Amino acid sequence: MRKPRSLLRSRTSRLHRPSPAMMVALAALFLSLGGASYAAVMLPAHSVGSAQLKTFAVTNPKLANESVGYRKIMPGAVGIVRVDKNQVQLRVTGTCMGANQAMTSVNIMGGVTCGSTSPSEFDTGVPTAKALTTTAATVASMALAGGNEYMVQAAPYITVTGNNATTAQNITVSCTLAAGTATTATETRMVSIYVPAGSSTTPTTASASIPLTVIQPESPNSTTASVNCVDATTGGLTGAGTLDAQATVYATTLAPPTTATTTTTTTTAAAVRP
């Protein structure tokens, strides 16, 4: 017996109609294949916030060049771990504790290398001639700051000019270089200057110098270095000539010694002939 045509059409339509489960599967497949396009088309502007972003979702390739400025970096966030130590000098942490020492170099980690400071040199400048008599006269002097040891030098220049004495004579001059107190560091030397005979029409001249050097020990207080000279000639210079002395005092800082020393030297130089 043949079945009615309407019943056959009903069964055929049920065989080709997708089930609900199949429709869900097809929708999921569609979304997985075209998800990016769906997100770009379907997501409203300004709708993605921090809650929608997965952790570590924004990677370096996603950032545009020069898109992150210093205002976006939290203050204090970039430390020693993140900086390029070949380009950034870290904080200087070392110190130089030794006397007369200074930093000679700083490494990339902030450590320092210490070395001795260069000596300081100074002087009293252009000298001024001063007349000498049998009373000692200060030819030059300078103040020395405390806290350093000094090598002090001077070379007083003695001159006899306009001598019209008709007989030759020897002039003796004594000079003392003192630094600090009178007993700290001193050196005294004498020179005998031969002055030829002269006349009122042809006066004669003569000159000599006296090299002097002392080491002044370190002192916490400021001190003075000075050169004092005196005419030590018996009877003084005869005739109408003048006896002058001039000097420049030079001082150089030195490293302090382990113990302070006191030096006093007296030397008589040989006669000097022009």
Backbone hydrogen bonds, N-H to C=O, Kabsch-Sander energy under -0.5 kcal/mol:
donor,donor_aa,acceptor,acceptor_aa,energy
8,L,4,P,-1.3
9,R,5,R,-2.0
10,S,6,S,-1.7
11,R,7,L,-1.7
12,T,8,L,-2.1
13,S,9,R,-2.1
14,R,10,S,-1.5
15,L,11,R,-1.6
16,H,12,T,-1.2
17,R,13,S,-0.8
23,M,19,S,-1.8
24,V,20,P,-1.9
25,A,21,A,-2.2
26,L,22,M,-2.4
27,A,23,M,-2.0
28,A,24,V,-2.3
29,L,25,A,-2.3
30,F,26,L,-2.1
31,L,27,A,-2.3
32,S,28,A,-2.4
33,L,29,L,-1.9
34,G,30,F,-2.0
38,Y,34,G,-2.2
39,A,35,G,-3.0
40,A,36,A,-2.5
41,V,37,S,-1.9
42,M,38,Y,-3.6
43,L,39,A,-2.0
47,S,44,P,-1.2
49,G,47,S,-0.6
52,Q,49,G,-0.8
53,L,49,G,-0.9
57,A,54,K,-1.9
59,T,57,A,-0.9
62,K,59,T,-1.3
63,L,60,N,-1.7
67,S,64,A,-1.5
69,G,67,S,-0.6
72,K,69,G,-1.4
73,I,70,Y,-1.1
74,M,72,K,-0.5
77,A,74,M,-2.2
79,G,77,A,-0.8
82,R,79,G,-0.6
83,V,79,G,-1.5
85,K,83,V,-0.9
87,Q,84,D,-2.0
88,V,84,D,-2.1
90,L,88,V,-0.6
90,L,108,I,-1.7
93,T,91,R,-0.5
93,T,110,G,-2.0
94,G,110,G,-1.4
97,M,95,T,-0.6
101,Q,98,G,-1.0
102,A,115,G,-2.6
104,T,113,T,-3.4
105,S,113,T,-1.2
107,N,111,G,-2.9
110,G,107,N,-1.9
113,T,105,S,-2.4
115,G,102,A,-2.4
117,T,100,N,-2.5
122,F,251,A,-2.0
124,T,249,V,-1.3
130,K,245,A,-2.5
132,L,243,L,-3.0
133,T,135,T,-0.7
137,A,229,C,-2.8
139,V,137,A,-0.7
139,V,227,V,-2.8
140,A,227,V,-1.1
142,M,225,A,-2.5
144,L,223,T,-3.0
147,G,219,S,-3.9
148,N,145,A,-0.5
149,E,254,L,-1.1
150,Y,216,Q,-2.2
151,M,252,T,-2.6
152,V,150,Y,-0.6
152,V,214,V,-2.9
153,Q,250,Y,-2.8
154,A,212,L,-2.2
157,Y,246,Q,-3.2
158,I,156,P,-0.6
158,I,208,A,-3.6
159,T,244,D,-2.2
160,V,206,A,-3.5
161,T,242,T,-1.9
163,N,204,T,-2.4
169,Q,195,V,-2.2
171,I,193,I,-3.2
172,T,170,N,-0.5
173,V,171,I,-0.5
173,V,191,V,-2.6
174,S,230,V,-2.2
175,C,189,R,-2.7
176,T,228,N,-2.8
177,L,187,E,-2.9
178,A,176,T,-0.6
178,A,226,S,-2.4
179,A,185,A,-2.6
180,G,224,T,-1.6
184,T,181,T,-1.0
185,A,179,A,-0.9
185,A,181,T,-0.7
186,T,263,T,-2.6
187,E,177,L,-2.0
188,T,265,T,-3.5
189,R,175,C,-2.4
190,M,267,T,-2.3
191,V,173,V,-2.4
192,S,270,A,-0.6
193,I,171,I,-3.7
193,I,191,V,-0.6
194,Y,192,S,-0.5
194,Y,272,V,-3.2
195,V,169,Q,-3.5
195,V,193,I,-0.5
198,G,165,A,-4.0
199,S,202,T,-0.8
204,T,163,N,-2.3
206,A,160,V,-2.1
208,A,158,I,-2.2
210,I,156,P,-1.9
212,L,154,A,-3.1
214,V,152,V,-2.6
216,Q,150,Y,-2.6
216,Q,214,V,-0.6
219,S,148,N,-0.7
223,T,144,L,-2.7
225,A,142,M,-2.8
226,S,178,A,-2.6
227,V,140,A,-2.9
228,N,176,T,-2.4
229,C,137,A,-2.3
230,V,174,S,-2.2
231,D,133,T,-3.2
232,A,172,T,-2.0
232,A,230,V,-0.9
233,T,172,T,-0.6
235,G,233,T,-0.5
236,G,233,T,-1.2
242,T,161,T,-2.5
244,D,159,T,-2.5
244,D,242,T,-0.5
245,A,130,K,-2.1
246,Q,157,Y,-1.4
250,Y,153,Q,-3.1
251,A,122,F,-2.7
252,T,151,M,-1.9
253,T,120,S,-2.1
254,L,149,E,-3.2
263,T,184,T,-0.9
265,T,186,T,-0.7
267,T,188,T,-1.8
269,A,190,M,-2.9
269,A,267,T,-0.6
272,V,192,S,-3.4
273,R,271,A,-0.5
